[in-house]
Structures are given as C-alpha cells and as structure tokens.
Amino acid sequence: MSKHSKHTEAGLTAAAAIDVDEITGRRRMRRTRVADWSRRLVRETRLSVDDLIWPIFIIPGTNITEPIDAMPGVSRMSVDKAVEAAKMAADLGIPALATFPNEEMDRRDATGSHVLDPDNLINQATRAIKKAVPNLGIITDVALDPFTDHGHDGILRDGEIVNDETVRQIAAAAVHQADAGADIISPSDMMDGRIGAIRRALDASGHQNVAIMSYATKFASACYGPYREAIGTSGLLKGDKRTYYLDPSNAIEAVRDAGLDVDEGADMLIVKPGLPYLDICRALKDSYGLPTFAYQVSGEYSMIKAGAAAGYIDGERIMMEKLLAFKRAGCDGILTYFAPEAARLIGKGLG
Ligand code: PBG
C-alpha cells in the first residue's frame, strides 16, 4: 500500500515528467555563472580604490591617536597624525579625504563662530595635509555642528535654527576653507540656499575651481549616533534635526531638494546615510547625471563592526558587498570609514 495520497502520487508522477527546457525556453541564466572566469567576464559593477573617500576626525594637540569607542577601528587624530594618515591613504590610492573636527568645548558657542577662524582645526588640518600630500583631494564640511554648543548645524535663536543667517556664515566659512586649500566644499547642514551662497562667495574670492559636493539629501536618521560621539556633540544636542534634515519617508521631496542644489551650482551630490537610501542614490543619478556619492555613515559602519566582532557575520565580505551595492545603485563613489580597509582588500585583488 502506498504511503502517499492519490493527489501526492499524481504530483510526483508529473514532477518526474517535467520538461525543464520547455519552461526555460532554453534561456538558462546559470550558463554565465558557471565559472569564475565567466562571472568576471559578465560582471557589471566593480568597486575600485578610485571610488573611496575617507572621512577622518581631527583633534587638537600633537601626537595623539584617540580611539572612538562607538566606532571600532576609527580614531580621532591630531593634525600631525592626520598628515601621516593622509600619506597612507595616498599610498593606498585613495583619491580624497573628508575632514571633521572635534573642537575643544570652550571653542563652541551658540552661533558656531569659531567656524570663521581661518586657523581653526579644520583649516589647520587642510593646510598641513595639502603641504605634505598635495595630490590628495581635501573635502571640508562647513556645517556648524562641530562649532556650536548645542550641536545643531545652524545658528540657534529663540529655539529656531535660523536659515539665512546660517547660510551667510557658512558661505564665509567656505571662503576660509578654500583659502586654506580645500579642493571641495561639502556643506552638510541642509539650510535652504546654501549651495548658491557658497558658490557666489567662492567665485567672489577667486576660488572658481573649488568644487561643491552637496549633501543634497541628508535625512533625519538614527544612523549618525557614533559620529556624534566622535566629534563630541552627542551630549550637547538638544532636540533633533528634523526641522532641517529630510524626513526618511520622503523620496519625491528628496529629489526636488537635490534639484535646487543642482540649479544653484552643485558639482557633485551626496546621499546620506547610504544603504537605507539606495533608492535615492538611483533617483538622483538618473535625474541629474551629476557625480553622485553615498555616505556610508558612522552607524552603518559600527553595525558591521559590531556584528563581525560578535562573530555573527563575516565583516570583510559584508563590507565589500555593501560598498558594491552603492555602485550598483548608480553612485560614483562612497564616503566610508572603511576606505583604507577596503582599499587594501581591493589592492590584494580581493575586491
Ligand atoms: C552634521 C554631520 C552629521 C554627520 C556628519 N556631519 C550628522 C549629524 O551629526 O547630524 C554624520 C556622519 C556619520 O554619521 O558618519 N553636519
């Protein structure tokens, strides 16, 4: 006696007689996947060292390398150490660095006025790195958050982050950063009109060749936590940044907002954070065709590091897969704390 029901018997008989060629029409996708040489031949997207921008954190002092608890493997560096790191990055073939300062608390005030000091930490770092490694690109942020005592990216007046006054201040800061030798000004503050203002200020000061890489779509994300520890703003921030960063729900608004930056003269666009916003990466690339970058932010980095440290995931493979995802989504490059690690793997042919 059969242990199957009649229906099961009929199913098994049908399965044995299935003509798979008839279903596939002989179009078999696995043919090109059959061997390594063939997979390499049909590969559509590649990650290269040329795609990597390395964000680094600067602190006052000399000969200091201070690990950041929330970002395993990342340290704040004094300017001299940052110069060494810049040389290492250049040797690895990384095209550019993005610098972020952790300024002393007594330098921070309600208006972020120290951003206008031509000799602040960020400008010191630019000068020193440019002198030592002239062919490495330097990207500086003009947002006020490292300079305010409330951790916001703009000037706070009566409980409001005021737009136009902030824009004038960051446009002035951009001039100082360009004077110090920055190649690309990269405002991450999300104030309205800042791209046009920075462009005008740069042009008026003879910096026509200094480019603007706009944080065109920056979302009010939970992924920035470790960065705020890195620059010392986590304890300072009152409230949140939802009155100026984009709502994570809004893709159409994000594309419109980026369009204004394009009209105002942005040369390149950033999507931030990265992986949760791959749809935005694709949309911006397809809409504007500008060089488009994803910022794989601190929280994205730390999640991979934590998962790998716990033994739950293969950290290196996850890192490379996620970096590749940005390329597939249309990005020309990625700002990533993994830049040196990824560059080494790519250099060994493991990319
Ligand atoms: C703010 C700024 C942020 C980051 C860089 N500049 C976001 C924030 O603190 O709100 C985040 C970078 C990261 O998380 O890696 N201008």
Boltz pocket constraint, residues with backbone or C-beta under 6 A from the ligand:
constraints:
  - pocket:
      binder: B
      contacts: [[A, 141], [A, 143], [A, 144], [A, 145], [A, 151], [A, 153], [A, 188], [A, 189], [A, 223], [A, 224], [A, 225], [A, 226], [A, 227], [A, 228], [A, 241], [A, 296], [A, 297], [A, 298], [A, 299]]
      max_distance: 6.0
